[in-house]
Amino acid sequence: MFKKIFVLALVVVMMATALVGCGATEEEEGLSMAMVTDVGGVNDQSFNQSAWEGHQRAEKELGFNVSYLESNQDADYHPNMETLMGAGNDLIWGIGFKMGDTILEAANNNPDQKFAIIDYAYGDDAPDNIVGVLFKEQEPSFLVGYIAGKMTETGKVGFVGGMEFPVIHRFQYGFLAGVAHADPSVEVFVQYADSFVDAAIGKAITKQMYLDGADIVFHAAGGVGDGVIAAALEEDKWAIGVDRDQNDLAPDNVLTSAMKRVDNAIFNVAEMLKEGNFPGGETVVIGLAEGGVGIAPTSDKHVPADLLAEVAELEKKIIAGDIVVPYSEETFEASR
């Protein structure tokens, strides 16, 4: 009798162990998602970092296995993509429009692999295994431009861009329109760094803008923006951050930030993938109405409450279509 009871108990333990092991295997084999960063690395305090935060949220809330590979130069895009495909990821992200050609080639050569890219659209010819994500960067840029136009004490503000591409033009012309909406007499200095990583150039450009009389400088320049914020800190002037809430980089000198919620976009696509609704072949466009852009929550530290109330009203008008924010030189000139 004792032997029978012992054997029965042993069988129960073995079955329980097998079930636990099976559950662990299924957990380990959950959906996986990875990203190739743009130049600047995952800790750029901006674009790439926001993308990685979206992956981390998908890991925490959706159970994804997540990883990334950093690109130090454009030549890294292709081998990084190959490595992530070889690792068996269900979804691979390219973080930045500069990877557009690399991802298109990979998608065409690997039709069973799913891809997504930030800041790029393939239009009607998009393969079914790619989703492109675009943002209305001009909308939060208009709002921070309005703040700059209202808060400048010198009547001069600045914009530092990374490289001249449509994405950065949307930041530039949205900002110009916002400043003009606040006060058409305010002068705006505009200069591009021809880089997204050279903080020293960003610092030098910004210091010159301050010498020329600007007291607020907005950047849309990735790692170059670290130099913009460093200059603001050294000169005790205002900087306006981008992509993430960058107030933590200089709490007394970052006035506000034009946030671009790359993290939310990545999480949302991951959620669609998990639910079996991956929007392959489509372009997802995200603006204020979709909660994908906006101004930083720390804006109330330095921006007066009455001005933030005005900004909130402008936001409502943009969402309603009563204000259409320009996104290029042509649309800006047409709006004047």
C-alpha positions as a Markdown table, in Angstrom:
| # | Residue | x | y | z |
|---|---|---|---|---|
| 1 | Met | 0.0 | 0.0 | 0.0 |
| 2 | Phe | 2.8 | 2.4 | 0.9 |
| 3 | Lys | 4.5 | 1.7 | -2.4 |
| 4 | Lys | 1.3 | 2.5 | -4.3 |
| 5 | Ile | 0.9 | 5.8 | -2.5 |
| 6 | Phe | 4.5 | 6.7 | -3.1 |
| 7 | Val | 4.3 | 5.9 | -6.8 |
| 8 | Leu | 1.1 | 7.9 | -7.2 |
| 9 | Ala | 2.7 | 10.9 | -5.4 |
| 10 | Leu | 5.7 | 10.7 | -7.6 |
| 11 | Val | 3.5 | 10.7 | -10.7 |
| 12 | Val | 1.7 | 13.8 | -9.5 |
| 13 | Val | 5.0 | 15.6 | -8.8 |
| 14 | Met | 6.3 | 14.7 | -12.3 |
| 15 | Met | 3.1 | 15.9 | -14.0 |
| 16 | Ala | 3.2 | 19.2 | -12.1 |
| 17 | Thr | 6.9 | 19.6 | -13.0 |
| 18 | Ala | 6.1 | 18.9 | -16.6 |
| 19 | Leu | 3.3 | 21.5 | -16.6 |
| 20 | Val | 5.5 | 24.1 | -15.0 |
| 21 | Gly | 8.2 | 23.4 | -17.5 |
| 22 | Cys | 5.8 | 23.6 | -20.4 |
| 23 | Gly | 4.5 | 27.0 | -19.1 |
| 24 | Ala | 8.0 | 28.3 | -18.8 |
| 25 | Thr | 8.8 | 27.3 | -22.4 |
| 26 | Glu | 5.7 | 29.0 | -23.7 |
| 27 | Glu | 6.7 | 32.1 | -21.8 |
| 28 | Glu | 10.2 | 32.0 | -23.2 |
| 29 | Glu | 8.8 | 31.5 | -26.7 |
| 30 | Gly | 6.5 | 34.5 | -26.5 |
| 31 | Leu | 6.5 | 37.2 | -29.2 |
| 32 | Ser | 9.9 | 38.9 | -29.7 |
| 33 | Met | 10.5 | 42.4 | -30.9 |
| 34 | Ala | 13.8 | 44.2 | -31.6 |
| 35 | Met | 15.0 | 47.5 | -33.0 |
| 36 | Val | 18.0 | 48.9 | -34.8 |
| 37 | Thr | 18.8 | 52.3 | -33.5 |
| 38 | Asp | 19.7 | 55.3 | -35.7 |
| 39 | Val | 23.1 | 56.8 | -35.1 |
| 40 | Gly | 23.4 | 58.3 | -31.7 |
| 41 | Gly | 22.7 | 55.1 | -29.7 |
| 42 | Val | 20.0 | 54.0 | -27.4 |
| 43 | Asn | 20.9 | 56.5 | -24.7 |
| 44 | Asp | 20.6 | 59.6 | -26.8 |
| 45 | Gln | 18.1 | 61.2 | -24.4 |
| 46 | Ser | 15.8 | 61.7 | -27.3 |
| 47 | Phe | 14.6 | 59.7 | -30.3 |
| 48 | Asn | 16.2 | 56.3 | -29.9 |
| 49 | Gln | 15.7 | 56.3 | -26.2 |
| 50 | Ser | 12.0 | 56.9 | -26.6 |
| 51 | Ala | 11.9 | 54.0 | -29.0 |
| 52 | Trp | 13.6 | 51.7 | -26.5 |
| 53 | Glu | 11.2 | 52.9 | -23.8 |
| 54 | Gly | 8.4 | 51.7 | -26.0 |
| 55 | His | 10.0 | 48.3 | -26.3 |
| 56 | Gln | 10.5 | 48.1 | -22.5 |
| 57 | Arg | 6.8 | 48.9 | -22.0 |
| 58 | Ala | 5.9 | 46.1 | -24.4 |
| 59 | Glu | 8.1 | 43.8 | -22.4 |
| 60 | Lys | 6.4 | 44.7 | -19.2 |
| 61 | Glu | 2.8 | 45.0 | -20.2 |
| 62 | Leu | 2.5 | 42.6 | -23.2 |
| 63 | Gly | 5.2 | 40.0 | -22.3 |
| 64 | Phe | 7.4 | 40.6 | -25.4 |
| 65 | Asn | 11.0 | 39.6 | -25.4 |
| 66 | Val | 12.8 | 42.8 | -26.5 |
| 67 | Ser | 16.3 | 43.7 | -27.6 |
| 68 | Tyr | 18.2 | 46.3 | -29.7 |
| 69 | Leu | 21.4 | 46.8 | -31.7 |
| 70 | Glu | 23.0 | 50.2 | -31.9 |
| 71 | Ser | 24.2 | 51.9 | -35.1 |
| 72 | Asn | 27.3 | 54.0 | -34.9 |
| 73 | Gln | 27.2 | 54.8 | -38.6 |
| 74 | Asp | 24.8 | 54.3 | -41.6 |
| 75 | Ala | 26.9 | 51.3 | -42.7 |
| 76 | Asp | 25.7 | 49.5 | -39.6 |
| 77 | Tyr | 22.1 | 49.4 | -40.6 |
| 78 | His | 22.2 | 46.4 | -42.9 |
| 79 | Pro | 24.4 | 44.1 | -40.8 |
| 80 | Asn | 22.3 | 45.0 | -37.7 |
| 81 | Met | 19.1 | 44.1 | -39.5 |
| 82 | Glu | 20.6 | 40.8 | -40.7 |
| 83 | Thr | 21.6 | 39.9 | -37.1 |
| 84 | Leu | 18.1 | 40.6 | -35.7 |
| 85 | Met | 16.5 | 38.6 | -38.5 |
| 86 | Gly | 18.8 | 35.7 | -37.7 |
| 87 | Ala | 17.8 | 35.9 | -34.1 |
| 88 | Gly | 14.2 | 35.0 | -35.1 |
| 89 | Asn | 12.4 | 38.2 | -34.0 |
| 90 | Asp | 8.7 | 38.4 | -34.8 |
| 91 | Leu | 8.9 | 42.2 | -35.5 |
| 92 | Ile | 12.0 | 44.3 | -36.3 |
| 93 | Trp | 11.9 | 48.1 | -36.1 |
| 94 | Gly | 14.1 | 50.6 | -37.9 |
| 95 | Ile | 14.3 | 53.7 | -35.8 |
| 96 | Gly | 14.6 | 56.6 | -38.3 |
| 97 | Phe | 13.9 | 57.5 | -41.9 |
| 98 | Lys | 17.5 | 56.8 | -42.9 |
| 99 | Met | 16.8 | 53.1 | -42.7 |
| 100 | Gly | 14.0 | 53.2 | -45.3 |
| 101 | Asp | 15.9 | 51.6 | -48.1 |
| 102 | Thr | 17.5 | 49.0 | -45.8 |
| 103 | Ile | 14.2 | 47.8 | -44.4 |
| 104 | Leu | 12.5 | 47.8 | -47.8 |
| 105 | Glu | 15.2 | 45.5 | -49.2 |
| 106 | Ala | 15.0 | 43.2 | -46.2 |
| 107 | Ala | 11.2 | 43.1 | -46.4 |
| 108 | Asn | 11.3 | 42.2 | -50.1 |
| 109 | Asn | 13.8 | 39.5 | -49.5 |
| 110 | Asn | 12.1 | 38.1 | -46.4 |
| 111 | Pro | 8.4 | 38.2 | -47.0 |
| 112 | Asp | 7.6 | 36.2 | -43.9 |
| 113 | Gln | 9.4 | 38.6 | -41.6 |
| 114 | Lys | 7.5 | 41.6 | -40.2 |
| 115 | Phe | 9.1 | 45.0 | -40.1 |
| 116 | Ala | 8.2 | 48.5 | -38.9 |
| 117 | Ile | 9.9 | 51.8 | -39.3 |
| 118 | Ile | 9.6 | 55.2 | -37.6 |
| 119 | Asp | 9.4 | 58.3 | -39.8 |
| 120 | Tyr | 9.1 | 56.6 | -43.2 |
| 121 | Ala | 6.2 | 55.8 | -45.5 |
| 122 | Tyr | 6.3 | 53.5 | -48.6 |
| 123 | Gly | 3.0 | 54.6 | -50.0 |
| 124 | Asp | 0.7 | 52.4 | -52.1 |
| 125 | Asp | 3.7 | 50.2 | -53.0 |
| 126 | Ala | 4.4 | 49.2 | -49.4 |
| 127 | Pro | 5.0 | 45.4 | -49.0 |
| 128 | Asp | 2.5 | 43.7 | -46.7 |
| 129 | Asn | 5.1 | 42.9 | -44.1 |
| 130 | Ile | 6.0 | 46.6 | -43.4 |
| 131 | Val | 4.2 | 49.2 | -41.4 |
| 132 | Gly | 5.4 | 52.8 | -41.6 |
| 133 | Val | 4.8 | 55.3 | -38.7 |
| 134 | Leu | 4.8 | 59.0 | -39.3 |
| 135 | Phe | 4.2 | 61.8 | -36.8 |
| 136 | Lys | 2.7 | 65.3 | -37.2 |
| 137 | Glu | 5.8 | 66.9 | -35.7 |
| 138 | Gln | 4.6 | 70.3 | -36.8 |
| 139 | Glu | 1.8 | 70.3 | -34.2 |
| 140 | Pro | 3.8 | 70.2 | -30.9 |
| 141 | Ser | 6.4 | 72.4 | -32.6 |
| 142 | Phe | 3.6 | 75.0 | -33.2 |
| 143 | Leu | 2.7 | 74.9 | -29.5 |
| 144 | Val | 6.3 | 75.3 | -28.2 |
| 145 | Gly | 6.8 | 78.0 | -30.9 |
| 146 | Tyr | 3.8 | 79.9 | -29.5 |
| 147 | Ile | 5.3 | 79.6 | -26.0 |
| 148 | Ala | 8.7 | 80.9 | -27.3 |
| 149 | Gly | 7.0 | 83.8 | -29.1 |
| 150 | Lys | 5.1 | 84.8 | -26.0 |
| 151 | Met | 8.0 | 84.4 | -23.5 |
| 152 | Thr | 11.0 | 85.8 | -25.4 |
| 153 | Glu | 12.2 | 89.0 | -23.8 |
| 154 | Thr | 14.6 | 89.9 | -26.6 |
| 155 | Gly | 12.2 | 89.4 | -29.5 |
| 156 | Lys | 14.6 | 86.8 | -31.0 |
| 157 | Val | 14.5 | 83.0 | -30.7 |
| 158 | Gly | 16.3 | 80.2 | -32.5 |
| 159 | Phe | 15.8 | 76.8 | -34.1 |
| 160 | Val | 18.7 | 74.2 | -34.5 |
| 161 | Gly | 18.0 | 71.3 | -36.9 |
| 162 | Gly | 20.0 | 68.2 | -37.3 |
| 163 | Met | 19.9 | 67.4 | -41.0 |
| 164 | Glu | 17.6 | 68.8 | -43.7 |
| 165 | Phe | 14.9 | 66.2 | -44.2 |
| 166 | Pro | 11.1 | 66.5 | -44.3 |
| 167 | Val | 10.9 | 65.2 | -40.8 |
| 168 | Ile | 13.0 | 68.0 | -39.4 |
| 169 | His | 11.3 | 70.5 | -41.7 |
| 170 | Arg | 8.0 | 69.7 | -40.0 |
| 171 | Phe | 9.6 | 70.7 | -36.7 |
| 172 | Gln | 11.1 | 73.8 | -38.2 |
| 173 | Tyr | 8.1 | 75.2 | -40.0 |
| 174 | Gly | 5.6 | 74.2 | -37.2 |
| 175 | Phe | 7.9 | 76.2 | -34.8 |
| 176 | Leu | 8.1 | 79.2 | -37.1 |
| 177 | Ala | 4.3 | 79.2 | -37.5 |
| 178 | Gly | 3.8 | 79.0 | -33.7 |
| 179 | Val | 6.2 | 81.9 | -33.1 |
| 180 | Ala | 4.4 | 84.0 | -35.8 |
| 181 | His | 1.0 | 83.2 | -34.3 |
| 182 | Ala | 2.2 | 84.5 | -30.9 |
| 183 | Asp | 4.0 | 87.6 | -32.3 |
| 184 | Pro | 4.8 | 88.2 | -36.0 |
| 185 | Ser | 7.5 | 90.6 | -35.0 |
| 186 | Val | 9.7 | 88.0 | -33.3 |
| 187 | Glu | 12.8 | 87.1 | -35.3 |
| 188 | Val | 13.8 | 83.4 | -35.6 |
| 189 | Phe | 17.3 | 82.3 | -36.3 |
| 190 | Val | 17.5 | 78.9 | -38.1 |
| 191 | Gln | 20.6 | 76.8 | -38.6 |
| 192 | Tyr | 21.3 | 73.1 | -39.4 |
| 193 | Ala | 24.1 | 71.2 | -37.9 |
| 194 | Asp | 24.3 | 68.6 | -40.7 |
| 195 | Ser | 24.5 | 66.0 | -37.9 |
| 196 | Phe | 22.4 | 64.2 | -35.4 |
| 197 | Val | 25.3 | 63.3 | -33.1 |
| 198 | Asp | 27.8 | 66.2 | -32.8 |
| 199 | Ala | 26.9 | 67.9 | -29.6 |
| 200 | Ala | 29.8 | 70.3 | -29.9 |
| 201 | Ile | 28.4 | 71.7 | -33.1 |
| 202 | Gly | 25.0 | 72.1 | -31.4 |
| 203 | Lys | 26.6 | 73.9 | -28.5 |
| 204 | Ala | 28.6 | 76.3 | -30.8 |
| 205 | Ile | 25.5 | 77.1 | -33.0 |
| 206 | Thr | 23.4 | 77.8 | -29.9 |
| 207 | Lys | 26.0 | 80.0 | -28.2 |
| 208 | Gln | 26.2 | 82.1 | -31.3 |
| 209 | Met | 22.4 | 82.5 | -31.4 |
| 210 | Tyr | 22.5 | 83.7 | -27.8 |
| 211 | Leu | 25.3 | 86.1 | -28.7 |
| 212 | Asp | 23.1 | 87.4 | -31.5 |
| 213 | Gly | 20.3 | 88.1 | -29.1 |
| 214 | Ala | 18.2 | 85.0 | -29.0 |
| 215 | Asp | 17.0 | 84.0 | -25.5 |
| 216 | Ile | 15.2 | 80.8 | -26.4 |
| 217 | Val | 16.4 | 78.0 | -28.7 |
| 218 | Phe | 14.4 | 75.0 | -29.9 |
| 219 | His | 16.2 | 72.0 | -31.3 |
| 220 | Ala | 15.2 | 69.0 | -33.4 |
| 221 | Ala | 18.6 | 67.5 | -33.7 |
| 222 | Gly | 19.0 | 64.2 | -31.7 |
| 223 | Gly | 22.3 | 64.1 | -29.9 |
| 224 | Val | 23.2 | 67.5 | -31.3 |
| 225 | Gly | 20.5 | 68.8 | -29.0 |
| 226 | Asp | 22.6 | 67.8 | -26.0 |
| 227 | Gly | 24.9 | 70.6 | -27.0 |
| 228 | Val | 22.0 | 73.0 | -27.4 |
| 229 | Ile | 20.9 | 72.3 | -23.8 |
| 230 | Ala | 24.4 | 72.5 | -22.5 |
| 231 | Ala | 24.8 | 75.9 | -24.0 |
| 232 | Ala | 21.5 | 77.0 | -22.4 |
| 233 | Leu | 22.8 | 75.8 | -19.0 |
| 234 | Glu | 26.1 | 77.6 | -19.4 |
| 235 | Glu | 24.6 | 80.8 | -20.6 |
| 236 | Asp | 21.6 | 80.7 | -18.3 |
| 237 | Lys | 19.2 | 80.9 | -21.2 |
| 238 | Trp | 16.2 | 78.9 | -22.3 |
| 239 | Ala | 16.3 | 75.7 | -24.5 |
| 240 | Ile | 13.3 | 73.8 | -25.8 |
| 241 | Gly | 13.7 | 70.0 | -25.9 |
| 242 | Val | 12.4 | 67.5 | -28.4 |
| 243 | Asp | 11.0 | 64.0 | -28.7 |
| 244 | Arg | 11.1 | 63.3 | -24.9 |
| 245 | Asp | 10.5 | 65.6 | -21.9 |
| 246 | Gln | 14.1 | 66.8 | -21.7 |
| 247 | Asn | 13.7 | 69.0 | -18.6 |
| 248 | Asp | 15.7 | 66.5 | -16.6 |
| 249 | Leu | 18.8 | 67.4 | -18.6 |
| 250 | Ala | 18.7 | 71.0 | -17.3 |
| 251 | Pro | 15.8 | 71.5 | -14.9 |
| 252 | Asp | 16.3 | 75.3 | -14.7 |
| 253 | Asn | 16.9 | 75.9 | -18.4 |
| 254 | Val | 14.7 | 73.6 | -20.4 |
| 255 | Leu | 11.5 | 75.7 | -20.8 |
| 256 | Thr | 9.4 | 73.0 | -22.4 |
| 257 | Ser | 9.7 | 70.1 | -24.9 |
| 258 | Ala | 7.9 | 69.2 | -28.1 |
| 259 | Met | 7.2 | 65.6 | -27.4 |
| 260 | Lys | 7.0 | 62.9 | -30.1 |
| 261 | Arg | 5.7 | 59.7 | -28.5 |
| 262 | Val | 7.8 | 57.2 | -30.4 |
| 263 | Asp | 7.4 | 55.0 | -27.3 |
| 264 | Asn | 3.6 | 55.0 | -27.6 |
| 265 | Ala | 3.7 | 54.3 | -31.4 |
| 266 | Ile | 5.9 | 51.3 | -30.9 |
| 267 | Phe | 3.8 | 49.9 | -28.0 |
| 268 | Asn | 0.6 | 50.3 | -30.0 |
| 269 | Val | 2.0 | 48.4 | -33.0 |
| 270 | Ala | 3.2 | 45.7 | -30.7 |
| 271 | Glu | -0.2 | 45.4 | -29.2 |
| 272 | Met | -1.8 | 45.1 | -32.6 |
| 273 | Leu | 0.7 | 42.4 | -33.5 |
| 274 | Lys | -0.1 | 40.4 | -30.4 |
| 275 | Glu | -3.9 | 40.7 | -31.1 |
| 276 | Gly | -3.3 | 39.5 | -34.7 |
| 277 | Asn | -4.0 | 42.8 | -36.3 |
| 278 | Phe | -0.6 | 43.9 | -37.6 |
| 279 | Pro | -1.2 | 46.8 | -40.0 |
| 280 | Gly | 1.2 | 45.5 | -42.7 |
| 281 | Gly | 1.3 | 47.6 | -45.9 |
| 282 | Glu | -0.1 | 50.6 | -44.1 |
| 283 | Thr | 1.2 | 53.9 | -42.9 |
| 284 | Val | 0.1 | 55.0 | -39.4 |
| 285 | Val | 0.0 | 58.8 | -38.9 |
| 286 | Ile | 0.0 | 60.2 | -35.4 |
| 287 | Gly | -0.7 | 63.7 | -34.2 |
| 288 | Leu | -2.3 | 65.6 | -31.4 |
| 289 | Ala | -5.7 | 64.0 | -32.0 |
| 290 | Glu | -4.2 | 60.5 | -31.5 |
| 291 | Gly | -2.2 | 61.5 | -28.4 |
| 292 | Gly | 1.1 | 60.8 | -30.3 |
| 293 | Val | 2.6 | 64.3 | -29.8 |
| 294 | Gly | 2.3 | 67.2 | -27.4 |
| 295 | Ile | 4.1 | 69.4 | -25.0 |
| 296 | Ala | 6.1 | 68.1 | -22.0 |
| 297 | Pro | 4.2 | 67.6 | -18.7 |
| 298 | Thr | 6.9 | 69.6 | -16.9 |
| 299 | Ser | 6.0 | 72.7 | -18.9 |
| 300 | Asp | 4.2 | 74.1 | -15.9 |
| 301 | Lys | 7.5 | 74.5 | -14.1 |
| 302 | His | 8.5 | 77.5 | -16.1 |
| 303 | Val | 5.5 | 78.4 | -18.4 |
| 304 | Pro | 2.9 | 80.6 | -16.7 |
| 305 | Ala | -0.5 | 79.0 | -16.1 |
| 306 | Asp | -2.4 | 81.6 | -18.2 |
| 307 | Leu | -0.1 | 80.9 | -21.2 |
| 308 | Leu | -0.5 | 77.1 | -20.8 |
| 309 | Ala | -4.3 | 77.7 | -20.9 |
| 310 | Glu | -3.9 | 79.5 | -24.2 |
| 311 | Val | -1.8 | 76.6 | -25.5 |
| 312 | Ala | -4.5 | 74.2 | -24.5 |
| 313 | Glu | -7.0 | 76.2 | -26.5 |
| 314 | Leu | -4.7 | 76.2 | -29.5 |
| 315 | Glu | -4.4 | 72.4 | -29.2 |
| 316 | Lys | -8.1 | 72.0 | -29.3 |
| 317 | Lys | -8.3 | 74.2 | -32.4 |
| 318 | Ile | -5.6 | 72.1 | -34.1 |
| 319 | Ile | -7.4 | 68.9 | -33.3 |
| 320 | Ala | -10.7 | 70.4 | -34.6 |
| 321 | Gly | -9.0 | 71.5 | -37.8 |
| 322 | Asp | -9.6 | 75.2 | -37.2 |
| 323 | Ile | -5.8 | 75.6 | -37.2 |
| 324 | Val | -3.9 | 73.7 | -39.9 |
| 325 | Val | -0.2 | 73.8 | -39.0 |
| 326 | Pro | 2.3 | 74.1 | -41.9 |
| 327 | Tyr | 4.9 | 71.4 | -42.3 |
| 328 | Ser | 7.1 | 72.6 | -45.1 |
| 329 | Glu | 8.4 | 75.8 | -46.6 |
| 330 | Glu | 5.7 | 75.8 | -49.2 |
| 331 | Thr | 2.8 | 75.3 | -46.7 |
| 332 | Phe | 4.4 | 77.9 | -44.4 |
| 333 | Glu | 4.6 | 80.5 | -47.0 |
| 334 | Ala | 1.0 | 79.8 | -48.1 |
| 335 | Ser | -0.2 | 80.2 | -44.5 |
| 336 | Arg | 1.2 | 83.7 | -44.1 |
